[in-house]
Amino acid sequence: MAGGVLMTGLSVMAKSTARSPRPVVLKGKKILFVWGGWSGHEPEKCRDIFVPWLKQVGAEVVVSDTLDSYLDRKLMRSRDLIIQTWTMGQITKDQENALLNAIKGGVGLAGWHGGLGDSFRNNTRYQFMVGGQWVAHPGGVIDYKVNITEHDDPVVAGLADFDMHSEQYYMHIDPNVKVLATTTFNNDHDDWIGGNTIPVVWKKQYGKGRVFYSSLGHVASDFNVPEALEIMKRGIGWASESKYAPRK
């Protein structure tokens, strides 16, 4: 890709002995940002966080509030990355096939919380592609800690463990995902889950496409936590390289 605009927000590096991440270039990347579904996850407000940033760093962004965008073959072939925030929706067989085929063919996919990890509860092929599915958030909005587990990975390099006040997602997970951060549950709300550790951030391959997921981001204000925002920005950059970088 042409150009060399670095991702912003790389000041969240304190308290770590890990190496600094490689800069990620988004200038000239062609991105489809799809938003909708359940309004409780504030997809419109999240759109207004990420779309201006994407444009600021030089990405070419198409914004859509319909899943029919996945049926536009010309659009899908032209994209480097799809960012989806669409919770508890319904996707048609044709829309699902078009999305899965695009990712399998090399388009990247990135998203957060229920917008990617609880989008289409009846579609197991979609869940297989994402690498996980939400099943519970015991206690609702609570205080919990996120633990960085792969300090040498560029998506989380330089970041220390951090605290969240949000939904702590309990998920069913594909064991093939590369886990970058986790959270450990206590038994305050369900006494059989205390001590269980669940992935919070992961990346994976689906065919030729890179898939990035973070369970952080229940509402837009969750991205006021610098680490939550930084991880999502870096994950977007990583997933956008599907067509240009080796599989890893």
SULFENVEN-V173970 format. One record per residue. RES is the residue in one small letter. SS is DSSP state (~ for helix, > for strand, _ for the rest). OMEGA is omega in whole degrees, 0 to 359 (999 if undefined). BURIAL is # if it has 16 or more other C-alpha atoms within 10 Angstrom, else .. Layout:
[[RES;SS;OMEGA;BURIAL] [RES;SS;OMEGA;BURIAL]]
This chain:
[[m;_;180;.] [a;_;172;.] [g;_;182;.] [g;_;178;.] [v;_;182;#] [l;>;176;#] [m;_;182;#] [t;_;172;.] [g;_;184;.] [l;_;180;#] [s;_;184;.] [v;_;189;.] [m;_;187;#] [a;_;172;.] [k;_;181;.] [s;_;175;.] [t;_;181;.] [a;_;178;#] [r;_;178;.] [s;_;180;#] [p;_;171;#] [r;_;177;.] [p;_;181;.] [v;_;183;#] [v;>;176;#] [l;_;181;#] [k;_;178;#] [g;_;178;#] [k;_;182;#] [k;>;189;#] [i;>;170;#] [l;>;179;#] [f;>;184;#] [v;>;182;#] [w;>;179;#] [g;>;181;#] [g;>;185;#] [w;_;185;#] [s;~;182;.] [g;~;177;.] [h;~;173;#] [e;_;181;#] [p;~;181;#] [e;~;178;.] [k;~;177;.] [c;~;174;#] [r;~;184;#] [d;~;169;.] [i;~;192;.] [f;~;183;#] [v;~;177;#] [p;~;178;.] [w;~;179;.] [l;~;179;#] [k;~;180;.] [q;~;182;.] [v;_;169;#] [g;_;177;#] [a;_;175;#] [e;>;192;#] [v;>;167;#] [v;>;181;.] [v;>;184;.] [s;>;174;.] [d;_;177;#] [t;_;176;.] [l;~;176;#] [d;~;175;.] [s;~;180;#] [y;~;180;#] [l;~;180;.] [d;_;187;.] [r;~;180;.] [k;~;179;.] [l;~;185;.] [m;~;179;#] [r;~;184;.] [s;~;188;.] [r;_;168;#] [d;_;187;#] [l;>;169;#] [i;>;171;#] [i;>;183;#] [q;>;169;#] [t;>;188;#] [w;>;186;#] [t;>;172;#] [m;_;178;#] [g;_;173;.] [q;_;181;#] [i;_;180;#] [t;_;179;.] [k;~;181;.] [d;~;178;.] [q;~;179;#] [e;~;180;#] [n;~;181;.] [a;~;179;#] [l;~;182;#] [l;~;180;#] [n;~;179;#] [a;~;180;#] [i;~;180;#] [k;~;181;#] [g;_;175;#] [g;_;175;#] [v;_;178;#] [g;>;178;#] [l;>;178;#] [a;>;177;#] [g;>;187;#] [w;>;171;#] [h;~;182;#] [g;~;181;#] [g;~;174;#] [l;~;186;#] [g;~;173;#] [d;_;185;#] [s;_;189;#] [f;_;190;#] [r;_;181;#] [n;_;189;.] [n;_;183;.] [t;~;177;.] [r;~;176;.] [y;~;180;#] [q;~;176;#] [f;~;179;.] [m;~;182;#] [v;~;180;#] [g;_;179;#] [g;>;179;#] [q;>;176;#] [w;>;173;#] [v;>;181;.] [a;>;168;.] [h;_;185;.] [p;_;179;#] [g;_;182;.] [g;_;180;.] [v;>;186;.] [i;>;173;.] [d;>;176;.] [y;>;183;#] [k;>;173;.] [v;>;182;#] [n;>;176;#] [i;>;184;#] [t;_;182;#] [e;_;189;.] [h;_;179;#] [d;_;179;.] [d;_;184;.] [p;_;182;#] [v;_;183;#] [v;_;182;#] [a;_;178;#] [g;_;181;#] [l;_;176;#] [a;_;173;#] [d;_;183;.] [f;>;184;.] [d;>;175;.] [m;>;168;#] [h;>;189;.] [s;>;174;#] [e;>;177;#] [q;_;189;#] [y;_;170;#] [y;>;191;#] [m;>;166;#] [h;>;193;#] [i;>;169;#] [d;_;182;.] [p;_;180;.] [n;_;180;.] [v;_;173;#] [k;>;185;#] [v;>;181;#] [l;>;179;#] [a;>;183;#] [t;>;170;#] [t;>;181;#] [t;>;184;#] [f;_;170;#] [n;_;183;#] [n;_;181;.] [d;_;187;.] [h;_;175;.] [d;_;194;.] [d;_;180;.] [w;_;183;.] [i;_;182;.] [g;_;180;.] [g;_;179;.] [n;_;180;.] [t;>;183;.] [i;>;176;#] [p;>;174;#] [v;>;183;#] [v;>;175;#] [w;>;171;#] [k;>;184;#] [k;>;173;#] [q;>;168;#] [y;>;190;#] [g;_;178;#] [k;_;186;#] [g;>;174;#] [r;>;179;#] [v;>;178;#] [f;>;181;#] [y;>;170;#] [s;>;179;#] [s;_;178;#] [l;_;177;#] [g;_;178;#] [h;_;173;#] [v;_;186;#] [a;~;182;#] [s;~;175;.] [d;~;180;#] [f;~;168;#] [n;~;173;.] [v;_;189;.] [p;~;182;.] [e;~;179;#] [a;~;179;#] [l;~;182;#] [e;~;179;#] [i;~;181;#] [m;~;179;#] [k;~;180;#] [r;~;178;#] [g;~;176;#] [i;~;179;#] [g;~;180;#] [w;~;183;#] [a;~;182;#] [s;_;184;#] [e;_;184;#] [s;_;186;#] [k;_;191;#] [y;_;185;.] [a;_;180;.] [p;_;175;.] [r;_;176;.] [k;_;999;.]]
